[in-house]
Amino acid sequence: MATSAVTEPIVAAPPRAPMRAHEQPDPRRWIALAVMTLGAFMVLVDTTIVNVAIPSIRNNLNATYADTQWVVAGYQLAYAILLVTGGRLGDIFGRRRLFMIGVVGFTVTSVLSGLAQTPTMLIASRLGQGLMAAMLFPQGLSMITAVFPAAERAKAFGVFAASAGIAIVFGPLAGGLIVGNAVGGGAWRFIFLVNVPIGLLALAAAARFVPETRATGARGLDLRGVALISAGLFALIFPLLEGRDAEWAPWTYASMIVGALLLVVFMRYQARRTRAGRTTVVQPAMFRDRAFSVGALLAFLVFVGVPSSLFTLNLVFQAGLGFTALHAGLTTLGFSAGVFVGAIMGVRLEAKIGGRGVVALGALLSAAGSVATVVVLHIAGGSVSTPQFFVPLLAMGLGFGNVAPRLFEVILARVRSADAGSGTGVLTTIQQVGGALGVTVVGVVLFSLLGSNARTTITESTPQIRAAAVAEFHVPQAQLPGFTQTFENCFVAHIEAKDPGAPVPGCPTPTSALLHAPLGRVASGALATTFVRSEQTALLVNAGVFTLAFVLVLALPRGARHHQAGSGATEEGRPPGR
C-alpha cells in the first residue's frame, strides 16, 4: 500500500525590512504566532493521522485497496502541487485573508471526510483538504515577517519549528488513541472531525489577533505559470506515490520525465516574464543566490532523510514487530522530544556558533541517530523493545530540530519581501518532492530487502518449523520436507505481497494456520527478524543522505544578507479587522 509518510515542512519566512525607530512591534505578536502555529499543526497532523486508521476505513466503507491508497496519497498530492500558488495568492490578496479562507475550507472538508459514506466521497474530501492546506500553510510563515522584529524572529521560528515537529509525530499517536485496536466501526471518523473545534478556534483567533499583510509589489496572478508548475509537479509526484503499486510500469518513468521537462519550461517561461517586467509565480533570480540554491538542495536532502526514516520505522514497528498503532506512536516519542528540544537548543547555539554551525551540527546529529538505530537493531534483533529506540530517535530529532529553523532563515534571508510567499511556497514544494522521493526510494530499498531477507530468515528457522509441525499438526516424517517448503514459500509470499491482508493463492491467510501457535510463534519471530535486518540497510541509506547534507552545509554562505527597505519591495500592513 502506498502510504504517505511525513513529508511536511518546518520552515521560516524571510525577514521584512528592518523596523524604523518609531515603529513598535505588535503587542499581540505572540498570540498571532500561536494562531499561525495552530493552523499549521492541524495541517501537519492530518498528513499522518490517517495512516493508522486505514484498516478501519477499509472495513467500514468496504473500500478497495486502491481506494485507501488514494485516501492517503490524494491529500499529499493536492497539497504539494498547489503550495507555490497558495503562497503567491497570499502575497497578492493578503495573507490573513488566505489563511482564514484556508482554515474555513480545511474545516469544511474535514467534516465531509468524517461524514463520508462512500470511498469516493472520502477521496474527494481528502483532495479538498489538500487544496485548502496549500492555501493555509504558506500564509502563516509569510505573516511572521510582518509581525516580529528581527531580534525576536529566530525565537519565533524556533517555537513554530518545535510545534510543527511535534505535529509530525503526534499524528500517529493521536490516530492510535482515537482508533485504538478497532479494525471496524466508525471510530476513524473522529480523526477528521476533531479538526472542527480546532479550525473554529483558529478562525476566530486569526480574525482578532493576526494583522493583514501583503506584498505591494505583487500584482496579478500568472495563470499560465500556475498551470505549468501545477502540471509539472503533478506529473512528477504522482508516479512517486503510485510507482510501487504499479510495479514501476513504463508510464511512471515517462510521467516523471514529462514532469521534469514541464518544470524546466516553467522556469524558462518565468525568466522571460521577469525580463519583460511582468508578474510571475516564482522569481528565477532567487535561484541565482548561493544561499537559496544550495540551501534548497540541502532542504531537499533533509526531507529525503527524515520522513523516509519515520516511514520505514513505523512499518517495522507495526508490520514487523507487531506493535499496535498506539504502541508505535509512543515508540517515536523520542524523535518528537528531540525536535522540540533541538529547536530551542538551536536558538541558544546560534549566538555562539552561528546559523551555519547549528545546521552542520544538526545534520551530524541526524546521521548519528540513524547509525545508532542501526546498531540497536543489529544488537537486539527481532526482540528489540521500545525503550531501546529512545536515545537514537532522540538524537535524530535533535538534529532535525536544529537544522530546520536555522536552515530556512539562511535560505530565505535574501529573498525580497515581495516574494516572501513565493519563496516559501517554492521551498515547501521542494520539501514535499524530497519527502515523496525519499519515501519512495528508501521504501523500495526496504521492500526489496524484505523478500531476500525473508527467505534467509525463514530458512534459518527450518528446525523450529519441523518441530512445531510434528508437535502441533502431527505431520509424518515423510511429509515434513514438503510441509516445510510450503510454509517457507507462503511466508515469503505474504511478506512480498503489496497488500499483506490479501490472500495468496495456495497459502493460508495470516489469520489461519500459518500463524497459529506454536508454529505462529516461529513465523512471528522470523517476521520481526526479517524487518529488522532490512531496516538496518535502509537506515544506512538515510545516514548517507544526512552526511551528504553536512557536506553541503560547507557551501552555504557564512553570513546572511537581509534585504533592506530600499531593495524595491515593501510590505503593506494593516491592523486586524480593517
N, C-alpha and C positions, 0 to 999 in steps of 0.2 A: 504494500500500500504506500502510495506516495504522500506520506505525511510531511507536512512542512515543519521545519524546526524554527527555532527562534532566529529570525532574520531581521530583528528590529534595531533601529539606530539609537545611539546615545550621542547626541551632537550638541554643539554650541553654535550660536549665531554670531555673525561678525559684529564688531563694535561700531556703534554710531559715532558721529563726530563728537569730540570732547565737549562737555558742558561748559558754557560760559560762566564767569564768576557769579553773575546774578541769578543763574538758574539753580533751582533746588530740586533734588530728586523727589519723585512722588513718594509721599509717606506711606502709601499703601502698596508699595512695590513688592514687598514680601508676601502680601496676601495675593497679589496678582501672580506671583511665581507659583504659589500653592495652587491657584486655579489652573494655570497652564500645565503644571505637573499632573494634576488630577485628570485632565483631558488626555494627556499623553499616556498616563498609567492605564486608563481604560482601553486605549487603542492597543497598547503592547500586551496587556493581559489577554486580550481576545485573540491574539495570534497563536497562543499556546494552550489556552484553557480547553479548547475544543478537542485537542488530541486525545485526552484521556477519556472523553465521552463518546468516541467513535463507535465502540461496540454497542453501547446503549442506544445510540441513534440508529444504527443499522437494524437492530432488533425491533425497536419501537415503531419506526416508519417503514419497515420492510424494504429498506434501501439496498441497492446493489453495491458491489464493491466499488464500481466506477462512481456511483453517487457519493459515497463517503469520501472518496478521493477528491471530488470537486468541492465538497463542504470545506475541506481543509485548504486546498490549493487555490480555490476561486478567490478567497479573501486576499491572499498574498499577491495574487496576480493583479487584481484590480488596484490594490494599494500601491504596488510597485510602479505600474505604468503611468500613474497619474500624479505622482508626488511632485515632479518638476512643475507641472501645470498648476497644481494646487498652491505651491509656493509663489508662483508668479501672479496668480489671481489675488493673493493676499497683498502683494506689493502694489497692485493697481487699485483694487477696490476697498482695501482696508483689512488689516489682519484680524482685528477683533471681530469684524463682520463675518469673515470667512470662518473664523474659529467657531463662532456661535452657530453659523449655518451647518458646519461640520458636526457639532455636538447634537443639534436637533436631528439631523439626518441619521447620525450614528445611533441615537436613542431609538428613533422610529424603526430603523432596520433591525435593531436588536430585539424589539418587541415582535416584529414579523418573524424573525428567526425562532424566537421562543414559542410562538404560536403556530409554527409551520405544521401543516397536516400531511404534506407530501414531500418526498425528496426534492422535487423540482422547486417547490416554494422555498425550501430551506436553502438550496443552492443560490437561487435568485436573491434571497435576502442577504446571504453572505457576500455576494458580489456587491450589493449595495453598501454593506458595511465597509468593504474595502475602499469603495469610491469615497465615502464620507470620511474615512480615516485619512485619505490622501488630502482632503480639504482641511482637515482639522490639525494634523500633526505639524506641518511646517510653520503654521502661524504662531504657535507658542514659542518656538525657537526664535523666530524673527522678532517677535514682540519684546523679548527680553532686552534687545538692543535699545529700545526706546524707553525702557523703564528704569534700568540700573545704570548708575555711573560706573566709569571704568574701574574704579578702585574696588567695587563690590562684585564685578562681573564674574570673576573666577570663582568666587564663593557661590554665587547663584548657579553657575553652570555645574559646580560640584554637587550641589543639592539636587539639581534636576537629574544629573547623571546617576547619582546614587538611587534616587527613587525609580528611575527607569530601569536600572539594573535589577532592583528588587522585583519589578513588574515582570521581567523576563522569566524569573524562576518562580514567581508567585502563581503564575497561570496554572501549571500542572498541579501544584499543591492545592490551589483553590478548587480546581476541577475534581481532584481526588476527594476533597472534603464534601463537595456538593453531590457527586455521583456515588461516592462510596464504593462498595463492592457490587452494586447492582448492575446487571447487564441488560435489564429490561425496564419497562415502566417509563415514566415521563420526567424523572429527576433531572435529566440532561437539559431540559428546557430552562432551568434556573441559571445555567451558566451564561445564558443570554439575557434573561430577564433581570438579572442583578445589575445590569447596566442602567436600568431605568432610574432608580434613585440617584445613582452617581451622575448620570447625564443631566438630570434636572438640577442637581446641586451645582454642577459646573456651569450650566447655562445662567442660572440666577447670579452666581458669583461673578461671572465674566461681565455681565451687564452692569454690575455695581462697581467692580474694582479694577477691571482691565481697561486701560486707555486705548483709544483708537489710534493706530499709526498706519501710515502708508508711505511709499516712496514717491515723491513728487516728480521724479524724473521718469517714472514708468507709466507710459500712456498706451492704451490699447493692448490687444492680445493678438499675437501672431498665430492665427488659426491653422495655417498650413504647417507651421513649425510644430504646433501641438499634435497635428495628425501624424507627421513624420516621426516624431520621437515616441508617440504612443504606439504606432505600428511597429517601429523598430524594437522597442522594449518587449512588446507582446511576442513578436517572433523570436526573440532571444530567450525570454524567460519561460515561455510556455513549454518548449521541449525539455528544459531543465527539470521542470516539475513532473512532466509526463513520461520522460525518456525511459525510465526503468520499466514501467508497466507496459510501454510499447516495445520493449526489448530493443530499444535504440534502433528502430527502423530507419531506413534512409531519409524519410521525411523529417525526422528530428534533427539530423545534421544539416539538411537543406534549409530548414527553418532558421537555425542558428546562424548560418551563413548569410541568409537574406536579412536577418535582424541586424547583424554587424554592418552589412552594406548600407542598410537604411539609416543607421546611426551615423555613418560616415557622410552620407548625403545630407543628413540633417545638420551636421556641424559645418559643412561647406555652405549650405544654404544660410545658416545663421551668420557666417562670416560675410557673405555677400550683403545681407540686410544690414549688418553693422556698418560696413563701408558706405552704404547708401544712407546711413543715418536713420534707419527705420527701427521700430521696436522689435525685440527678439525674445524668445523664451529663455535662451541661455546666452550669456556673453562669452564668446570664444576667448576673449582676452584673459579671462580668469585662468585658463589653462597655460598661458604663457608665463605665469608667475610660478617660480620653482616651488614655493611653499604649497601652492594649490595643486600642481600636477603631481609632485612627489607625495604630498600628503594624501591625495586621492587614491594613489596606488597603495599607500600604506594602510589607509582605511579599508580598502578592498581586501587586503590580506588579513587584517584583524577580523573582519567579518566573514572571511572564509573559514577562519580557525575556530572562533568561539561558538557560533551556532551549530556547526557540524560536530564539535566536541560534545555539546549538550544533547544533540540529537542522537548520536550513536550511544552515548552513555545511557540515555533513557531507554533505548532499545535493549541494551544489555540488562538493565535493571528489571524491566517488565517481561520481555520475551525470553531472556536468558536465565536470570536469577529467580524469576517468578515473583518479583515484588508486586504488590498492589499499586494502584495509581497514587494513593496517599503515601505509601512507603517510598515510592520512587521520588515523589516531591520532597519528602523530608530528607532523603539522602543528598539532594542537591542544595540543601540549605547552606552548606559551607561556601558554595560559589556565591550565593546571594549575599551572605555576610561579608565575603571578600570584596564584592563590588561596592557595597556601602562603605566599608572602612577604607578601601582604596581610594574612592572619590574624595573623601575627607582628608586622607593622608596626602594625596597629591596636591591639595591646596597648600598645605604646610610645607611640603618639599619644594614646591615651585619657587618659593622665595630663596631657597638655598642652592638648588641645582638647576633652576630654570625649567621651562616647559619642555624643552627638548630632552633634558636629562630625565624628567619624570616619565616621558613617553618611552625612552630607552629602558628605564628600569621596569616599567610595566610590561614591555614586550618580553624581557628576560624572565620576569616572574611567571608570565603565562606559559612560556616554553618550559620552565622548571616545573610548573604544576602538571603539565602534560606528561613529562618524563617521570615525575613522582607517581602519577597514577599508573603508568605502565609498570613501574617497579612494584607497586602494591598488588596489581593484578597478577604479576608474574610470581610473586611470593605466595599470595593467598590462594590463587587459582579459583576454582569454582565455588569454594567455601568463603569467598570474600564477604565481609559484612559492612553494614552502613557506617559504623564509626571509622573504619579504615579509609573511607573516602574523604573524610572531613578535611584533613590537612592539605592533601593535594588539590582538592577543589577550592579550598580557601586561597591557596597560592594563585591558582588560575583566576579566581575572582578578583584578588588584589591587583593582579596585572591588568585586567580589563578595566577595573575602576580607576586605575592610574592613567591608562592610555587614553580612553575615550574623551573625557572632558578636555584635557590638555591638547590632544591631537587636533581637535576641531577648532580650538582657539587659534592655533598656529595656521591651520589651513585657511580659515576664513578671515584672518586678520587683515588681509589686504584687499578683500572684496569690497567694492563700493556699496554704500548703504542702499542705493537704488536697486542693487542686485542681490540684496540680502536673502529674499525669499527664493530667488532663482538658484543662488549658490547653495543654500540649504537643501533645496529640492534635488539638485544635482548630486550632492554628496550622499544624501539619504538614499537616492536611487542606486548609486554606486554600491552602497552597503547592501541594499536589497539583492542586487545582482551577485555580489560577493557571497552573501548568505546562501542564495539559491545554488550557486555553483559549488560552494563548499559542501553543503548537504548532499548534493548530487555526487560529487567526486569522492568524498570520503565515505558516503553511503555505499557507492559502488564498490569501493575497496573493501568495506566491511562485508557486504553481501557476497562478494566473490570469494572472500576468505572463508565464509561460513561453510560453503559446500565442501571445500578441500579439508578444512579442519574437522568437519563433522565426520567424514569418512575415517580420518586418522583416529579421532577420539573414540568413536563407537567401536572401531576395531580393537583398540586397547581394552575395551570393556567386554570382549568376547567371553572370557572365562565366567564373569559375573552373569552375563546373559544366559549362558548354558546352564549354570547352576540354578538361576531363577526359573528357567523354563522347565527344568526337571521337577523342582520343588513345587511350583505353582500350577503348571499345566500337565505335569506328568508326561512330558514328551519323551517317547522312546529314544534310546541312544542312536538308532539308525536314522531317525528323522531330525536329530539335533543340528547337523550342518545346514540342512535346508531351512529349518526354522530360524536359525541364527542369521543366515544370509538374508532371508526375507525381512527379518526385524531390522537389520542394519540398513538395508536398502530403503525401507519405509522411513526410518529415522532421518536419513539424508534427504529423502524426497520432501518430507514435511518441512525441514529447515530451509530448503532451497525454494519452496513454494512462495509465490508473491503474496498469497493470502493464506496464512498458516491455518485458518479455520476451515478452509475449503477441503473437501475430501480428495484424496489421491487415489486414482484407480488401482485396485488390487491391494490397498492398505487400509487398516482400520483407522478411524479418526482419532485425533489426540485424546478424546474423552473416553475411548473404549479400552480394549485390552492392551493397546500399545503402551499406555501409561498407567496400567493397573499395577498396584503394589503386589509383590516386591519388584517385579520387572519394571514398573514405572519409576522406582527409585533409581534404578540403573540409568534409564533414559533421561531422567531429570538431571542427574549428576553429569551425564555426558553432554546434555544440552548446555548447562551452565559453563562447563569447561570449554565447549566449542565457542561460545560467545566471548568468554574472557580471553581466550587465545587470539581470536580475530580482532578484538578491540585493542589489544596491545599494539598491533601493527597500525591500525587506524589512527591511534593517538600519536604514534611516532610521525605520521604524516602531518598532524597538527603541530607537533613540536617543531618540525622543519619549517612550517609556514610562519610560526611566531619568531623563529630565529631569523628568517629572511626579513621579517618586519623590523627586527632590531637593526639589521644591516642598513635598511632603508632610512632609518632614523638619522644615520650619519649624513645623509644627503639633504636633510632638512636645513633651512636657514637657521642660524644661531639666534637671530632676533626677529621679532615681528614688527612690521611697519604698518601702523594703523592709518587708514585714510583720514585725512583731516577735513575740516569743513570746506575748504576750498577745492576739493577734489572733483567738484562738479556734481555731487549727489547730496541731497538733503533729505531729511525726514520731516514729514508733516505729522505733528502730534496733536491730538485733540483730547480734552478731558472726557471722562466717561459720561455717557448719556447725551452727547451732542452729535 
